[in-house]
Amino acid sequence: MSPQSLALLSVDVFVLLCSNVYYPFQLAVAMVLAGPTDMIAFTMGFFWLELHLLTFEARLATPTCQIIGLEEDRLSRPSRPIVAGRLSVAAAQKLYLVFGALSFAWSMYHNLLICSGIYMVAIYCYNEGGMSRHWFLKSFLASIGYVCYCWGTTVIFDNGNALSDISITAIVISGLLHTTTGYAQDFRDHLGDAAIGRKTLPLLLPPRLARWSLAFLMAAWTALLIRIWTPLPADSLVLILLCLTSGAKFIRDHSVEADRDSYWYYNMWLITAHLLPLFARIAA
């Protein structure tokens, strides 16, 4: 490979890296579950997480995914690197092979091959398998991805130790949270979903029912999480206020811009919910 090609490949990697907004959230969750870690373990965990996130991003440009994925992104996520013209489809296909191989190699070193294997099967089903077109399978497969992110990063941060009972409980709850409330993002993406024929709850259910059901599920989860993790009153109040704010905004305003704003509050609620296991770990 020529120096010019290497330089272009480095730019492509940097573009994909900057397009990922999920890794700070996953790193924070892993630090809550694993506890204080050293710089070497943190760096190892960071790169493990990034490789898996980048594999998923690059896979969206494989031949069987690019037509559907790009059409959806043009409508719902025009800032993504391929649609915005910052990254070519051919480069993304090469990056997918590189990131996939590195992900497995990194996981082999950390005894996380099962975790990576489950993750790769899930993203294959999500993309090439076309299962993301179904509302439940879309949320379920996405939740598997989040579970794997938390699983692998937590193990590495904890220097290879097996997941504790608290960590297992928290990761299972994380999967259930994403499965049952993950369709919050589908309200802002409904134009792109409709264009590619994807069946999501906001498109299948009457608008009010879809939005009220999300608000109800968030409220139910808020009460259950407070009961399970017994956080301090102030932290419980923050979770409750974020739940009420997000739910009310989803119900009150149905515009795309408002749904983006509501989804931001939903993510703040979700992040707060994932930080609650810290109280159980401290108590233990």
C-alpha positions as CSV (number, residue, x, y, z in Angstrom):
1,M,0.0,0.0,0.0
2,S,1.4,3.4,-1.0
3,P,2.0,6.2,1.5
4,Q,-0.8,8.1,-0.1
5,S,-3.2,5.2,0.4
6,L,-2.1,4.8,4.0
7,A,-2.8,8.5,4.6
8,L,-6.2,8.3,3.1
9,L,-7.0,5.2,5.1
10,S,-5.9,7.0,8.3
11,V,-8.3,9.8,7.5
12,D,-11.1,7.3,6.9
13,V,-10.5,5.7,10.3
14,F,-10.5,9.1,12.0
15,V,-13.8,10.1,10.3
16,L,-15.5,6.9,11.5
17,L,-14.0,7.3,14.9
18,C,-15.4,10.9,15.2
19,S,-18.8,9.7,14.0
20,N,-19.2,7.4,17.0
21,V,-21.1,9.0,19.9
22,Y,-21.7,5.9,22.0
23,Y,-18.3,5.1,23.4
24,P,-18.3,7.7,26.2
25,F,-21.6,6.2,27.5
26,Q,-20.3,2.6,27.3
27,L,-17.0,3.5,28.9
28,A,-18.8,5.2,31.8
29,V,-21.1,2.1,32.3
30,A,-18.0,-0.2,32.3
31,M,-16.2,2.0,34.9
32,V,-19.3,1.9,37.1
33,L,-19.5,-1.9,36.9
34,A,-15.7,-2.7,37.1
35,G,-14.7,0.0,39.6
36,P,-11.4,1.9,39.5
37,T,-9.0,0.6,36.8
38,D,-5.5,1.3,35.7
39,M,-4.5,3.2,32.6
40,I,-3.4,0.0,30.7
41,A,-6.7,-1.7,31.3
42,F,-8.6,1.4,30.4
43,T,-6.7,1.8,27.1
44,M,-7.2,-1.9,26.3
45,G,-10.9,-1.6,27.0
46,F,-11.2,1.6,25.0
47,F,-9.7,0.1,21.9
48,W,-11.7,-3.1,22.2
49,L,-14.9,-1.0,22.3
50,E,-13.9,1.3,19.5
51,L,-13.0,-1.6,17.2
52,H,-16.4,-3.2,17.7
53,L,-18.2,0.1,17.2
54,L,-16.2,0.8,14.1
55,T,-16.9,-2.7,12.7
56,F,-20.6,-2.0,12.9
57,E,-20.3,1.5,11.3
58,A,-18.2,0.1,8.5
59,R,-20.5,-2.8,7.9
60,L,-23.3,-0.5,6.9
61,A,-21.4,0.1,3.7
62,T,-21.1,-3.6,2.7
63,P,-22.7,-4.4,-0.7
64,T,-25.9,-5.9,0.8
65,C,-26.3,-3.0,3.3
66,Q,-25.3,0.1,1.4
67,I,-28.4,0.7,-0.7
68,I,-30.8,0.5,2.3
69,G,-28.5,1.9,4.8
70,L,-27.4,4.9,2.7
71,E,-31.0,5.7,1.7
72,E,-32.1,5.7,5.3
73,D,-29.1,7.9,6.4
74,R,-29.8,10.4,3.7
75,L,-33.2,11.0,5.3
76,S,-32.5,10.5,9.0
77,R,-28.8,10.9,9.5
78,P,-27.3,13.1,6.8
79,S,-24.2,13.9,8.9
80,R,-22.9,10.3,8.8
81,P,-19.6,10.1,7.0
82,I,-20.5,8.1,3.9
83,V,-23.7,10.1,3.1
84,A,-21.9,13.4,3.8
85,G,-19.2,12.4,1.3
86,R,-16.4,12.3,3.9
87,L,-15.9,8.5,3.4
88,S,-16.2,6.4,0.3
89,V,-18.2,3.1,0.2
90,A,-15.1,1.2,-1.1
91,A,-13.0,2.5,1.8
92,A,-15.7,1.6,4.3
93,Q,-15.8,-2.0,3.0
94,K,-12.0,-2.3,3.4
95,L,-12.2,-0.8,6.9
96,Y,-15.0,-3.3,7.8
97,L,-12.6,-6.3,7.1
98,V,-9.8,-4.6,9.0
99,F,-11.9,-3.7,12.0
100,G,-13.6,-7.1,12.1
101,A,-10.3,-9.0,12.1
102,L,-8.8,-6.7,14.7
103,S,-11.9,-7.1,16.9
104,F,-11.5,-10.9,16.9
105,A,-7.8,-10.6,17.6
106,W,-8.3,-8.2,20.4
107,S,-11.0,-10.4,21.9
108,M,-8.9,-13.5,21.6
109,Y,-6.2,-11.8,23.6
110,H,-8.7,-11.0,26.4
111,N,-10.6,-14.3,26.2
112,L,-13.7,-12.6,24.9
113,L,-14.2,-14.5,21.6
114,I,-17.7,-15.6,22.7
115,C,-18.7,-12.0,23.3
116,S,-17.4,-10.9,19.9
117,G,-18.9,-13.9,18.1
118,I,-22.4,-13.0,19.5
119,Y,-21.9,-9.4,18.5
120,M,-20.9,-10.2,14.9
121,V,-23.8,-12.6,14.5
122,A,-26.1,-9.9,15.8
123,I,-24.9,-7.2,13.4
124,Y,-25.1,-9.6,10.5
125,C,-28.7,-10.4,11.3
126,Y,-29.4,-6.6,11.8
127,N,-27.9,-5.6,8.5
128,E,-27.5,-8.4,5.9
129,G,-30.3,-10.4,7.5
130,G,-32.7,-7.6,7.2
131,M,-34.1,-8.2,10.7
132,S,-33.8,-4.5,11.5
133,R,-37.0,-4.0,9.4
134,H,-39.1,-5.6,12.2
135,W,-39.8,-3.4,15.2
136,F,-39.0,-6.0,17.9
137,L,-36.0,-7.6,16.2
138,K,-34.5,-4.1,15.6
139,S,-34.6,-3.2,19.3
140,F,-33.7,-6.7,20.4
141,L,-30.6,-7.0,18.1
142,A,-29.5,-3.5,19.1
143,S,-29.8,-4.4,22.7
144,I,-27.5,-7.4,22.1
145,G,-24.9,-4.9,20.8
146,Y,-25.2,-2.8,23.9
147,V,-24.9,-5.8,26.1
148,C,-21.8,-7.0,24.3
149,Y,-20.2,-3.5,24.6
150,C,-20.8,-3.5,28.4
151,W,-19.8,-7.1,28.8
152,G,-16.4,-6.9,27.0
153,T,-15.4,-3.5,28.3
154,T,-16.3,-4.3,31.9
155,V,-14.2,-7.5,31.8
156,I,-11.2,-5.7,30.4
157,F,-11.5,-2.8,32.8
158,D,-11.6,-5.4,35.6
159,N,-8.3,-7.0,34.3
160,G,-10.0,-10.2,33.0
161,N,-12.0,-11.1,36.0
162,A,-15.4,-12.8,35.5
163,L,-18.4,-10.5,35.7
164,S,-19.7,-10.1,39.2
165,D,-23.4,-10.8,40.1
166,I,-24.0,-7.0,40.2
167,S,-22.5,-6.6,36.8
168,I,-24.5,-9.5,35.3
169,T,-27.7,-8.1,36.7
170,A,-26.9,-4.6,35.4
171,I,-26.0,-5.9,31.9
172,V,-29.2,-8.0,31.7
173,I,-31.2,-4.9,32.8
174,S,-29.4,-2.8,30.2
175,G,-30.5,-5.3,27.5
176,L,-34.1,-5.2,28.7
177,L,-34.1,-1.4,28.9
178,H,-32.9,-1.1,25.3
179,T,-35.3,-3.8,24.0
180,T,-38.4,-2.3,25.6
181,T,-37.7,1.5,25.3
182,G,-35.2,1.6,22.4
183,Y,-37.9,2.6,20.0
184,A,-37.6,6.1,21.4
185,Q,-35.2,6.8,18.6
186,D,-37.7,5.7,16.0
187,F,-39.9,8.7,16.4
188,R,-37.2,11.0,15.0
189,D,-36.2,8.5,12.3
190,H,-39.8,7.7,11.1
191,L,-39.2,9.4,7.7
192,G,-36.2,7.2,6.9
193,D,-37.8,4.1,8.3
194,A,-40.9,4.7,6.2
195,A,-38.8,5.2,3.1
196,I,-37.1,1.8,3.3
197,G,-40.2,-0.1,4.5
198,R,-39.1,-0.7,8.0
199,K,-41.9,-1.4,10.4
200,T,-41.3,0.4,13.7
201,L,-43.8,1.0,16.5
202,P,-44.2,4.7,15.7
203,L,-45.3,3.7,12.2
204,L,-47.4,0.6,13.3
205,L,-49.3,2.1,16.2
206,P,-51.5,5.2,16.4
207,P,-49.3,8.2,17.3
208,R,-50.7,8.8,20.7
209,L,-50.6,5.1,21.7
210,A,-47.0,4.8,20.6
211,R,-45.9,7.8,22.6
212,W,-48.0,7.1,25.7
213,S,-46.7,3.5,25.8
214,L,-43.1,4.8,25.8
215,A,-43.9,7.2,28.6
216,F,-45.5,4.4,30.6
217,L,-42.6,2.0,30.1
218,M,-40.1,4.7,31.1
219,A,-42.1,5.4,34.3
220,A,-42.4,1.7,35.1
221,W,-38.6,1.2,34.6
222,T,-37.8,4.2,36.7
223,A,-39.8,2.8,39.6
224,L,-38.3,-0.6,39.2
225,L,-34.7,0.7,38.9
226,I,-35.0,2.8,42.1
227,R,-36.3,-0.3,43.9
228,I,-33.5,-2.5,42.6
229,W,-30.5,-0.2,43.1
230,T,-31.8,1.9,46.0
231,P,-29.9,5.2,45.0
232,L,-29.8,8.3,47.1
233,P,-32.9,10.4,47.1
234,A,-31.3,13.2,45.1
235,D,-30.3,10.7,42.4
236,S,-33.7,9.1,42.4
237,L,-35.2,12.6,41.9
238,V,-32.9,13.2,38.9
239,L,-34.0,10.0,37.3
240,I,-37.7,10.7,37.9
241,L,-37.4,14.3,36.5
242,L,-35.6,13.1,33.4
243,C,-38.3,10.4,32.9
244,L,-41.1,12.9,33.3
245,T,-39.4,15.5,31.0
246,S,-38.7,13.1,28.2
247,G,-42.1,11.4,28.4
248,A,-44.0,14.7,28.4
249,K,-42.0,16.1,25.5
250,F,-42.6,12.9,23.4
251,I,-46.4,13.2,24.1
252,R,-46.8,17.0,23.7
253,D,-44.9,17.7,20.4
254,H,-44.8,15.3,17.5
255,S,-42.5,17.3,15.1
256,V,-39.2,15.8,14.0
257,E,-37.2,18.6,15.6
258,A,-39.1,18.1,18.9
259,D,-38.6,14.3,18.7
260,R,-34.8,14.9,18.4
261,D,-35.0,17.1,21.5
262,S,-37.1,14.5,23.4
263,Y,-34.7,11.8,22.4
264,W,-31.8,13.7,23.9
265,Y,-33.7,13.8,27.3
266,Y,-34.4,10.1,26.8
267,N,-30.7,9.4,26.5
268,M,-30.0,11.4,29.6
269,W,-32.5,9.3,31.4
270,L,-31.0,6.1,30.0
271,I,-27.4,7.2,31.0
272,T,-28.6,8.0,34.5
273,A,-30.3,4.6,34.8
274,H,-27.1,2.8,33.8
275,L,-25.1,4.6,36.5
276,L,-27.4,3.5,39.3
277,P,-25.5,0.1,39.8
278,L,-22.8,2.2,41.4
279,F,-24.8,2.4,44.6
280,A,-25.1,-1.4,44.8
281,R,-21.4,-1.9,44.1
282,I,-20.5,0.6,46.8
283,A,-22.8,-1.0,49.3
284,A,-21.3,-4.4,48.5
